[in-house]
């Protein structure tokens, strides 16, 4: 597949490494420009591009940037993507540590990915937000392996969610359907599943035990 990755930090960089190794055609961008991605491109064979170019023709686009930077992305970002493009949102809201207070999340009760979807103007699938970046490299396991980690995946678009879950399976992880975007608070920071290295049963249990109340650490 042709995959665009916007953001080349820990998650974006390691997804670039794994997806190129699996044979996908990866186009990677960051806020500082393609010239800053030369080393990653040489390591992986990915193509460094501008943010505007990353989604062109892509079947999957991963948006993995700080939440506060999402509104600064170009408008119409996905207009030249594949018609059935699935957009993965890996983001988390860290009001105290990084993002500042976002009223729509705090006061209106929007889930973080619902807010991101509104900024992007395109449906998103929430995945990888509670995943340790190093695990993407170190913890893939074949299907059926008792040590295989499961990742929660939330979103409203059933076809896009299916495509994302298949990609995660190819990467070496199980998935658990965590519901629609309005249910995605169950995997936000401070919930039992956030950062959990567990299998399907453990992840399903953790999602069920989540509370919609934001913890003080993750409130602005």
DAJO-V694393 format. One record per residue. RES is the residue in one letter. PHI is phi in whole degrees, 0 to 359 (none if undefined). NEAR is the number of other C-alpha atoms within 10 Angstrom. D_CENTER is the distance of its C-alpha to the mean C-alpha in Angstrom with 1 decimal. Layout:
res=RES phi=PHI near=NEAR d_center=D_CENTER
res=RES phi=PHI near=NEAR d_center=D_CENTER
//
This chain:
res=X phi=none near=13 d_center=17.2
res=X phi=269 near=18 d_center=16.5
res=X phi=234 near=26 d_center=12.9
res=X phi=258 near=30 d_center=12.1
res=X phi=235 near=30 d_center=9.8
res=X phi=254 near=25 d_center=10.2
res=X phi=117 near=20 d_center=10.4
res=X phi=239 near=21 d_center=12.3
res=X phi=282 near=14 d_center=12.1
res=X phi=297 near=14 d_center=11.8
res=X phi=291 near=24 d_center=8.3
res=X phi=298 near=21 d_center=8.8
res=X phi=295 near=19 d_center=12.3
res=X phi=286 near=19 d_center=12.1
res=X phi=295 near=21 d_center=10.0
res=X phi=300 near=28 d_center=12.7
res=X phi=298 near=20 d_center=15.3
res=X phi=288 near=17 d_center=14.5
res=X phi=290 near=19 d_center=13.9
res=X phi=293 near=18 d_center=17.1
res=X phi=297 near=14 d_center=18.9
res=X phi=277 near=11 d_center=18.3
res=X phi=98 near=11 d_center=19.9
res=X phi=281 near=14 d_center=17.3
res=X phi=269 near=18 d_center=18.1
res=X phi=251 near=26 d_center=15.4
res=X phi=244 near=26 d_center=15.8
res=X phi=240 near=30 d_center=14.2
res=X phi=223 near=27 d_center=14.8
res=X phi=217 near=22 d_center=15.0
res=X phi=284 near=15 d_center=17.1
res=X phi=262 near=11 d_center=20.1
res=X phi=106 near=13 d_center=20.8
res=X phi=301 near=16 d_center=21.0
res=X phi=295 near=13 d_center=23.9
res=X phi=274 near=14 d_center=21.9
res=X phi=250 near=19 d_center=19.9
res=X phi=301 near=13 d_center=23.1
res=X phi=295 near=11 d_center=22.8
res=X phi=296 near=18 d_center=19.3
res=X phi=295 near=19 d_center=20.6
res=X phi=293 near=11 d_center=23.8
res=X phi=290 near=11 d_center=22.2
res=X phi=248 near=17 d_center=19.9
res=X phi=86 near=18 d_center=21.5
res=X phi=292 near=24 d_center=18.5
res=X phi=259 near=19 d_center=19.8
res=X phi=283 near=25 d_center=19.2
res=X phi=218 near=20 d_center=19.2
res=X phi=283 near=17 d_center=19.0
res=X phi=302 near=23 d_center=16.1
res=X phi=296 near=17 d_center=18.2
res=X phi=278 near=19 d_center=18.8
res=X phi=305 near=27 d_center=15.3
res=X phi=278 near=29 d_center=14.8
res=X phi=299 near=19 d_center=18.4
res=X phi=74 near=19 d_center=19.0
res=X phi=284 near=25 d_center=15.5
res=X phi=272 near=19 d_center=14.8
res=X phi=225 near=24 d_center=11.0
res=X phi=235 near=27 d_center=9.3
res=X phi=257 near=26 d_center=6.0
res=X phi=256 near=24 d_center=6.2
res=X phi=225 near=24 d_center=5.8
res=X phi=230 near=22 d_center=9.1
res=X phi=304 near=16 d_center=11.2
res=X phi=303 near=24 d_center=11.4
res=X phi=296 near=18 d_center=15.1
res=X phi=271 near=10 d_center=14.5
res=X phi=300 near=17 d_center=12.8
res=X phi=296 near=12 d_center=16.3
res=X phi=275 near=11 d_center=17.6
res=X phi=294 near=15 d_center=15.7
res=X phi=299 near=11 d_center=18.4
res=X phi=289 near=12 d_center=19.4
res=X phi=65 near=11 d_center=19.4
res=X phi=300 near=17 d_center=16.6
res=X phi=255 near=22 d_center=16.0
res=X phi=297 near=13 d_center=19.8
res=X phi=256 near=15 d_center=20.3
res=X phi=284 near=21 d_center=17.4
res=X phi=303 near=16 d_center=18.4
res=X phi=302 near=11 d_center=19.7
res=X phi=254 near=12 d_center=17.4
res=X phi=302 near=22 d_center=14.2
res=X phi=256 near=25 d_center=11.0
res=X phi=254 near=28 d_center=8.3
res=X phi=265 near=26 d_center=4.6
res=X phi=256 near=25 d_center=3.7
res=X phi=260 near=22 d_center=2.3
res=X phi=284 near=22 d_center=6.0
res=X phi=223 near=23 d_center=9.2
res=X phi=266 near=23 d_center=12.8
res=X phi=240 near=19 d_center=15.3
res=X phi=296 near=17 d_center=18.4
res=X phi=279 near=13 d_center=20.9
res=X phi=274 near=10 d_center=19.3
res=X phi=206 near=11 d_center=17.7
res=X phi=268 near=15 d_center=17.0
res=X phi=74 near=14 d_center=20.3
res=X phi=280 near=17 d_center=21.1
res=X phi=248 near=19 d_center=19.5
res=X phi=298 near=11 d_center=22.2
res=X phi=297 near=13 d_center=20.3
res=X phi=280 near=17 d_center=18.1
res=X phi=284 near=16 d_center=21.1
res=X phi=264 near=9 d_center=24.0
res=X phi=272 near=9 d_center=22.8
res=X phi=77 near=16 d_center=20.6
res=X phi=294 near=18 d_center=17.6
res=X phi=292 near=21 d_center=14.4
res=X phi=300 near=24 d_center=11.8
res=X phi=285 near=30 d_center=9.7
res=X phi=296 near=24 d_center=13.1
res=X phi=298 near=18 d_center=14.1
res=X phi=299 near=23 d_center=11.2
res=X phi=301 near=19 d_center=12.2
res=X phi=297 near=12 d_center=15.7
res=X phi=294 near=14 d_center=15.2
res=X phi=282 near=21 d_center=13.7
res=X phi=70 near=13 d_center=16.3
res=X phi=209 near=15 d_center=14.2
res=X phi=303 near=21 d_center=12.7
res=X phi=234 near=28 d_center=9.0
res=X phi=244 near=29 d_center=7.4
res=X phi=272 near=33 d_center=5.6
res=X phi=203 near=27 d_center=4.4
res=X phi=68 near=25 d_center=4.7
res=X phi=288 near=22 d_center=5.6
res=X phi=250 near=22 d_center=9.1
res=X phi=265 near=20 d_center=9.3
res=X phi=290 near=17 d_center=11.8
res=X phi=303 near=17 d_center=11.2
res=X phi=293 near=11 d_center=14.6
res=X phi=296 near=13 d_center=14.2
res=X phi=299 near=20 d_center=12.2
res=X phi=273 near=15 d_center=15.6
res=X phi=263 near=9 d_center=18.0
res=X phi=243 near=15 d_center=17.3
res=X phi=297 near=20 d_center=16.9
res=X phi=221 near=17 d_center=19.8
res=X phi=292 near=14 d_center=21.5
res=X phi=305 near=13 d_center=21.5
res=X phi=91 near=9 d_center=24.0
res=X phi=294 near=13 d_center=23.9
res=X phi=296 near=9 d_center=24.6
res=X phi=265 near=15 d_center=22.3
res=X phi=288 near=19 d_center=19.2
res=X phi=279 near=22 d_center=16.2
res=X phi=249 near=23 d_center=14.5
res=X phi=244 near=31 d_center=10.9
res=X phi=285 near=27 d_center=10.8
res=X phi=226 near=25 d_center=9.3
res=X phi=238 near=28 d_center=10.4
res=X phi=168 near=26 d_center=11.4
res=X phi=265 near=16 d_center=14.8
res=X phi=270 near=14 d_center=15.1
res=X phi=297 near=13 d_center=16.4
res=X phi=293 near=13 d_center=16.5
res=X phi=295 near=21 d_center=13.0
res=X phi=297 near=24 d_center=11.9
res=X phi=298 near=16 d_center=14.5
res=X phi=297 near=17 d_center=13.4
res=X phi=292 near=21 d_center=9.9
res=X phi=295 near=23 d_center=11.8
res=X phi=295 near=15 d_center=14.3
res=X phi=295 near=15 d_center=12.1
res=X phi=296 near=20 d_center=10.9
res=X phi=300 near=18 d_center=14.7
res=X phi=296 near=17 d_center=15.6
res=X phi=287 near=20 d_center=13.7
res=X phi=106 near=20 d_center=15.9
res=X phi=226 near=25 d_center=14.3
res=X phi=281 near=24 d_center=15.3
res=X phi=227 near=21 d_center=13.4
res=X phi=232 near=17 d_center=14.6
res=X phi=290 near=17 d_center=14.5
res=X phi=263 near=22 d_center=13.9
res=X phi=94 near=16 d_center=15.5
res=X phi=278 near=18 d_center=14.8
res=X phi=297 near=24 d_center=12.9
res=X phi=288 near=16 d_center=16.1
res=X phi=265 near=18 d_center=15.8
res=X phi=286 near=24 d_center=12.3
res=X phi=301 near=25 d_center=14.4
res=X phi=294 near=25 d_center=15.1
res=X phi=239 near=29 d_center=11.9
res=X phi=285 near=25 d_center=11.9
res=X phi=306 near=20 d_center=13.5
res=X phi=92 near=19 d_center=17.1
res=X phi=267 near=21 d_center=16.8
res=X phi=300 near=19 d_center=18.2
res=X phi=276 near=25 d_center=15.1
res=X phi=294 near=22 d_center=13.2
res=X phi=80 near=17 d_center=13.7
res=X phi=284 near=18 d_center=15.8
res=X phi=259 near=18 d_center=16.7
res=X phi=226 near=17 d_center=18.3
res=X phi=277 near=19 d_center=19.0
res=X phi=303 near=18 d_center=18.8
res=X phi=297 near=10 d_center=21.7
res=X phi=293 near=16 d_center=20.6
res=X phi=292 near=25 d_center=17.1
res=X phi=300 near=19 d_center=18.9
res=X phi=296 near=12 d_center=21.5
res=X phi=295 near=19 d_center=19.2
res=X phi=299 near=22 d_center=17.5
res=X phi=293 near=13 d_center=21.0
res=X phi=271 near=13 d_center=22.2
res=X phi=291 near=17 d_center=19.8
res=X phi=248 near=14 d_center=21.5
res=X phi=285 near=14 d_center=20.5
res=X phi=287 near=11 d_center=22.3
res=X phi=287 near=16 d_center=20.4
res=X phi=284 near=11 d_center=21.8
res=X phi=305 near=9 d_center=23.7
res=X phi=299 near=12 d_center=21.5
res=X phi=245 near=17 d_center=18.6
res=X phi=238 near=16 d_center=21.0
res=X phi=270 near=17 d_center=22.4
//
